[in-house]
Amino acid sequence: MIRVRMFIDFYKIEGAFPRDFVNYLKCEFTMLYDYLGNGERFENFQLSESQAIIILEELKERNDILKHQWDVEYLEEISVKDVTVERIGINLEFDIQLYYYVKRC
């Protein structure tokens, strides 16, 4: 499981995941910056723990998240070029935590 809270955190996943998927997440991060930013510089913007983008690396991690169905706000499958990704929204107290899982063929 990899947490992305700042743009610099993307170095953790570059090369380990398909480039189109990483670019998609960078766009998601930029949209969160536009929505949640308080005037800080982009490179200083940091998501809170409950707003972090979480990438699930293993099927077991994905299954563990989905065990608690009452917390699942949504589960959607998206296509990013040739990559199929599950986007999972988990209900937290006042936020939706976003998880991403790349489906392997």
C-alpha positions as CSV (number, residue, x, y, z in Angstrom):
1,M,0.0,0.0,0.0
2,I,1.4,3.3,-1.1
3,R,0.1,6.7,0.2
4,V,0.5,9.8,-1.9
5,R,0.0,13.0,0.1
6,M,2.4,15.3,-1.8
7,F,3.2,15.5,-5.5
8,I,6.8,14.4,-4.8
9,D,5.4,11.1,-3.5
10,F,4.8,10.1,-7.1
11,Y,8.4,9.1,-7.3
12,K,7.4,6.0,-5.2
13,I,5.2,4.7,-8.0
14,E,6.9,5.8,-11.2
15,G,8.3,2.8,-12.9
16,A,6.4,0.4,-10.7
17,F,3.0,1.1,-12.3
18,P,2.0,1.8,-15.9
19,R,2.9,5.4,-17.0
20,D,-0.7,6.1,-18.0
21,F,-2.0,5.2,-14.6
22,V,0.6,7.4,-12.9
23,N,-0.3,10.3,-15.2
24,Y,-4.0,9.8,-14.4
25,L,-3.2,9.9,-10.6
26,K,-1.1,13.1,-11.1
27,C,-4.2,14.7,-12.8
28,E,-6.4,13.6,-9.9
29,F,-3.8,15.1,-7.4
30,T,-3.8,18.4,-9.4
31,M,-7.6,18.5,-9.2
32,L,-7.5,18.0,-5.5
33,Y,-4.9,20.8,-5.2
34,D,-7.3,23.1,-7.2
35,Y,-10.2,22.2,-4.9
36,L,-8.5,22.0,-1.5
37,G,-5.5,24.2,-1.8
38,N,-5.3,27.3,0.4
39,G,-2.9,29.4,-1.7
40,E,0.2,27.4,-0.9
41,R,2.6,26.6,-3.7
42,F,1.8,23.4,-5.6
43,E,5.0,21.6,-4.5
44,N,4.1,22.4,-0.8
45,F,0.5,21.2,-1.0
46,Q,-0.1,18.2,1.2
47,L,-3.3,16.1,1.5
48,S,-4.4,15.2,5.0
49,E,-4.2,11.5,6.0
50,S,-7.9,11.0,5.2
51,Q,-7.6,12.7,1.8
52,A,-4.4,10.8,0.6
53,I,-4.5,8.9,-2.6
54,I,-3.8,5.3,-1.7
55,I,-2.5,2.7,-4.2
56,L,-3.2,-0.9,-3.4
57,E,-0.3,-3.1,-4.6
58,E,-1.7,-6.5,-3.8
59,L,-5.1,-8.2,-4.3
60,K,-5.1,-9.1,-0.6
61,E,-5.0,-5.4,0.3
62,R,-7.9,-4.7,-2.1
63,N,-10.0,-7.6,-0.7
64,D,-9.3,-6.4,2.9
65,I,-10.6,-3.0,2.1
66,L,-13.7,-4.4,0.5
67,K,-14.5,-6.7,3.5
68,H,-16.2,-3.9,5.3
69,Q,-19.0,-3.3,2.7
70,W,-20.8,-0.8,4.9
71,D,-17.9,1.6,4.6
72,V,-17.7,1.3,0.8
73,E,-19.2,4.4,-0.8
74,Y,-18.5,3.3,-4.3
75,L,-16.5,0.9,-6.4
76,E,-16.0,1.8,-10.0
77,E,-13.9,0.4,-12.8
78,I,-12.1,2.9,-15.0
79,S,-10.0,2.4,-18.1
80,V,-6.8,4.4,-18.4
81,K,-5.7,3.7,-22.0
82,D,-4.8,-0.1,-21.8
83,V,-5.0,-0.3,-18.0
84,T,-8.1,-1.2,-16.0
85,V,-8.2,0.4,-12.5
86,E,-10.6,0.0,-9.7
87,R,-11.4,3.3,-7.9
88,I,-12.7,2.6,-4.4
89,G,-14.3,5.3,-2.2
90,I,-14.3,4.4,1.5
91,N,-16.5,6.4,3.8
92,L,-14.6,8.1,6.6
93,E,-16.2,10.4,9.2
94,F,-16.3,13.5,6.9
95,D,-14.4,12.4,3.9
96,I,-14.2,9.8,1.2
97,Q,-10.8,8.0,1.2
98,L,-9.8,7.1,-2.4
99,Y,-8.1,3.8,-3.1
100,Y,-6.8,2.6,-6.5
101,Y,-6.1,-0.9,-7.6
102,V,-4.6,-1.8,-11.0
103,K,-6.2,-5.0,-12.2
104,R,-3.7,-7.3,-13.7
105,C,-4.6,-9.4,-16.8
